[in-house]
Amino acid sequence: MKIKQFFIATIFLVFAANAHAQFGKNCELRQVKINLLNPGLEYEMALGTNTTFDIKAGIQVALDPLLPDVYSEFGVFPAVAAQYRYYYNFEKRQRKRKQIYGNSANYVAPAVAVFFPGSRTIANENVEGAFGYAGLVTGIQRSFDSGFNFSVDVGAAYYDGQFEGDIYPVANLSIGFIISEKRWCVGR
């Protein structure tokens, strides 16, 4: 799969979700977050009662599928990543009188990412070009009245680029602050 196809798939996902979007009581309409762990910005917007589109750009730690032993070391690359999140436990958290502010709930999401590593040397060979993945993750997000926010998700994805594509694990950890929001949820 080419990088261009990742972008097309992401755009299609957003438009397909918007076709069925109806704002509900659970998701924040939109929120902008600063990620401190993987420096960058993140934007999450509601698409439906329990669904959001989350896109982030910044510096991320990632597997480098070009290495002979993919798991031997991680790379740090500029990246753009997107997820279409379905939050499945808003109502359960509300019944237990737990906060749902900032989309504090558990989710499943198709996920895509494109990494732009620039030029690097692997096995005495100069390598250039972007690579990416498309897959499925499950995770949790929690936000607090102070604006502090974290999310963690894990899953598997098909990585592709200037190498033979394969399936590898995906793990994302975001720690930061909500810097701008438009509230809609009622479960404070």
C-alpha positions as CSV (number, residue, x, y, z in Angstrom):
1,M,0.0,0.0,0.0
2,K,1.4,3.4,-0.9
3,I,1.5,6.5,1.4
4,K,-1.0,8.2,-0.9
5,Q,-3.5,5.4,-0.3
6,F,-3.2,5.9,3.5
7,F,-4.2,9.5,3.1
8,I,-7.1,8.6,0.7
9,A,-8.3,5.9,3.2
10,T,-8.2,8.4,6.1
11,I,-10.1,11.0,4.1
12,F,-12.7,8.5,3.0
13,L,-13.1,7.4,6.6
14,V,-13.8,10.9,7.8
15,F,-16.4,11.6,5.0
16,A,-18.1,8.3,5.6
17,A,-18.4,9.0,9.3
18,N,-19.7,12.5,8.7
19,A,-22.4,11.1,6.4
20,H,-23.9,9.4,9.4
21,A,-22.9,11.9,12.1
22,Q,-25.4,13.1,14.6
23,F,-24.2,14.9,17.6
24,G,-25.1,13.4,20.9
25,K,-24.6,13.9,24.6
26,N,-21.4,12.0,25.1
27,C,-18.5,13.2,23.0
28,E,-16.9,16.6,23.3
29,L,-17.6,18.5,20.0
30,R,-13.9,19.3,19.6
31,Q,-10.7,19.6,21.6
32,V,-7.1,20.5,20.9
33,K,-4.4,18.8,22.9
34,I,-0.7,19.3,23.3
35,N,1.2,16.0,23.6
36,L,4.2,16.3,25.8
37,L,5.5,12.7,25.6
38,N,5.6,12.6,21.8
39,P,5.9,16.4,21.2
40,G,3.1,17.5,18.9
41,L,-0.5,18.6,18.6
42,E,-3.7,16.5,18.6
43,Y,-7.2,17.5,17.4
44,E,-10.3,15.4,18.3
45,M,-13.7,16.2,17.0
46,A,-17.1,14.5,17.5
47,L,-18.7,12.7,14.6
48,G,-21.6,11.1,16.4
49,T,-23.0,10.2,19.8
50,N,-20.0,8.0,20.7
51,T,-17.6,8.5,17.8
52,T,-14.8,10.9,17.2
53,F,-12.0,11.5,14.6
54,D,-8.6,12.0,16.2
55,I,-5.6,13.3,14.2
56,K,-2.2,14.2,15.6
57,A,1.0,15.5,14.1
58,G,4.4,15.5,15.9
59,I,7.4,13.4,16.7
60,Q,6.7,9.8,17.5
61,V,8.6,6.7,18.7
62,A,8.0,3.8,16.3
63,L,9.2,0.5,15.0
64,D,11.4,0.8,11.9
65,P,10.4,-2.0,9.6
66,L,13.6,-1.6,7.5
67,L,15.8,-2.8,10.3
68,P,16.9,-6.5,10.0
69,D,15.5,-7.1,13.5
70,V,12.4,-4.8,13.7
71,Y,12.2,-5.1,17.5
72,S,15.8,-4.4,18.3
73,E,15.5,-0.7,18.4
74,F,12.9,2.1,18.0
75,G,13.1,5.1,15.8
76,V,12.0,8.6,16.5
77,F,10.3,10.1,13.4
78,P,8.0,13.0,12.4
79,A,4.6,11.5,11.9
80,V,0.9,12.1,11.2
81,A,-1.6,9.7,12.7
82,A,-5.4,9.4,12.7
83,Q,-8.0,7.3,14.4
84,Y,-11.8,6.9,14.1
85,R,-12.6,6.2,17.7
86,Y,-15.8,4.5,18.9
87,Y,-16.2,5.0,22.7
88,Y,-18.1,2.1,24.1
89,N,-18.5,2.8,27.8
90,F,-19.8,6.3,28.3
91,E,-23.1,5.2,29.7
92,K,-21.5,2.7,32.1
93,R,-19.1,5.4,33.4
94,Q,-22.1,7.8,33.8
95,R,-24.1,5.2,35.8
96,K,-21.1,4.8,38.1
97,R,-20.9,8.6,38.4
98,K,-17.5,8.7,36.8
99,Q,-16.5,11.6,34.7
100,I,-16.7,11.5,30.9
101,Y,-15.3,15.0,30.4
102,G,-12.7,15.1,27.6
103,N,-14.0,11.8,26.2
104,S,-12.9,9.9,29.3
105,A,-13.8,6.4,28.2
106,N,-12.6,3.3,26.5
107,Y,-12.5,2.9,22.7
108,V,-11.8,0.8,19.6
109,A,-10.5,2.5,16.5
110,P,-9.2,1.8,13.0
111,A,-5.8,3.6,13.0
112,V,-3.5,4.9,10.3
113,A,-0.1,6.6,10.5
114,V,2.5,7.9,8.2
115,F,6.1,8.4,9.3
116,F,8.6,10.7,7.6
117,P,12.0,9.5,8.8
118,G,14.2,11.3,6.3
119,S,17.5,9.9,5.2
120,R,19.1,7.3,7.4
121,T,21.7,4.5,7.1
122,I,20.6,0.9,7.6
123,A,23.0,-2.0,6.9
124,N,25.5,0.4,5.3
125,E,22.9,1.5,2.8
126,N,21.4,5.0,2.6
127,V,17.6,4.8,2.9
128,E,15.0,7.5,2.2
129,G,11.2,7.6,2.1
130,A,8.1,7.6,4.2
131,F,6.4,4.5,5.5
132,G,3.1,3.9,7.3
133,Y,0.6,1.5,8.8
134,A,-3.1,0.8,8.9
135,G,-4.7,-1.3,11.6
136,L,-7.0,-1.6,14.6
137,V,-6.3,-0.6,18.2
138,T,-8.2,-0.6,21.5
139,G,-7.5,1.9,24.2
140,I,-8.5,4.3,27.0
141,Q,-8.5,8.0,27.3
142,R,-8.9,10.0,30.5
143,S,-9.1,13.8,31.0
144,F,-9.2,15.8,34.2
145,D,-10.7,19.2,35.1
146,S,-7.1,20.6,35.2
147,G,-6.9,19.8,31.5
148,F,-4.4,17.0,32.0
149,N,-5.1,14.2,29.5
150,F,-3.7,10.8,28.7
151,S,-4.5,8.0,26.3
152,V,-3.0,4.7,25.6
153,D,-3.9,2.2,22.9
154,V,-2.5,-1.1,21.6
155,G,-3.3,-3.2,18.6
156,A,-1.9,-4.5,15.3
157,A,-1.3,-3.0,11.9
158,Y,-0.1,-3.7,8.5
159,Y,3.1,-1.7,7.9
160,D,4.1,-0.8,4.3
161,G,6.6,1.4,2.6
162,Q,9.9,0.9,0.8
163,F,10.0,-2.7,2.2
164,E,8.0,-5.8,2.0
165,G,4.8,-5.1,4.1
166,D,4.0,-7.1,7.2
167,I,1.9,-7.0,10.3
168,Y,3.5,-5.6,13.5
169,P,2.2,-4.4,16.9
170,V,1.1,-0.8,17.5
171,A,1.3,0.9,20.8
172,N,0.6,4.6,21.4
173,L,0.9,6.6,24.6
174,S,-0.1,10.3,24.7
175,I,0.4,12.5,27.8
176,G,-0.5,16.2,27.7
177,F,-3.0,18.9,28.2
178,I,-6.3,20.0,26.6
179,I,-5.6,23.6,25.5
180,S,-8.9,24.3,23.7
181,E,-12.3,22.7,23.9
182,K,-15.9,22.9,22.9
183,R,-17.9,21.0,25.4
184,W,-21.0,19.0,24.6
185,C,-21.0,16.1,27.1
186,V,-23.2,16.0,30.1
187,G,-21.6,13.5,32.4
188,R,-19.4,15.6,34.6
